[in-house]
Structures are given as structure tokens and as C-alpha cells.
Amino acid sequence: MSETMINPLTKKPYVEVKRRCLKCGERVYESDLKDYPFVCLNCDENKFSIEVSDTDFVESIWGD
């Protein structure tokens, strides 16, 4: 069972989406910023849609 990640600014839980960061391969979450739809907690970066990929594609590369 995965641990619920809490946004320290909003105090609300992050919502995990079925996408992965192309930089590190970790799962990304919905961002609370209007211009960045995703956030990677591992890279500590907000991401544009082109910086993340579909889970199935990345899992085939990273073997996760």
C-alpha cells in the first residue's frame, strides 16, 4: 500500500495520475499550478504534459 503524499502548501493529498516522469521514471501527480498540470515529487519539479508519458510506455522502458 502506498503512502499518501501531502502537499505542504495546500495541506491536501496529491492525486496520483497514470503517467510517469520522463526524466526519472517515477509516477507524477496532479499539480495545483494552472500552467503545469503535473508535478514529479522525486525530481521536485512541475512538469508540462510533454515532460511526462503514459505509464505503459515508460514501464516498458524502465521495466517497472
C-alpha positions, -999 to 999 in steps of 0.1 A, spaced: 0 0 0 14 34 -10 18 62 14 -4 93 8 17 123 -2 5 156 13 12 189 -5 29 210 22 14 243 9 -22 233 5 -22 205 31 -42 184 6 -32 150 -7 -15 148 -41 -36 130 -67 -16 103 -85 -21 100 -122 -13 72 -146 17 89 -160 54 89 -153 82 115 -154 104 111 -185 135 123 -165 134 98 -136 106 74 -144 87 79 -112 50 85 -111 37 120 -113 8 137 -95 -17 164 -104 -2 199 -98 -21 227 -82 -5 252 -105 -25 263 -135 3 264 -161 18 230 -150 -6 201 -150 18 176 -133 44 175 -105 72 150 -100 79 147 -63 112 127 -70 126 155 -92 109 182 -72 97 198 -104 65 209 -120 60 194 -154 43 202 -187 24 175 -205 53 169 -229 76 161 -199 56 131 -188 45 100 -205 19 73 -204 26 47 -177 26 18 -201 52 34 -224 76 43 -195 71 9 -178 83 -8 -210 115 13 -208 121 13 -171 109 -23 -165 88 -12 -135 
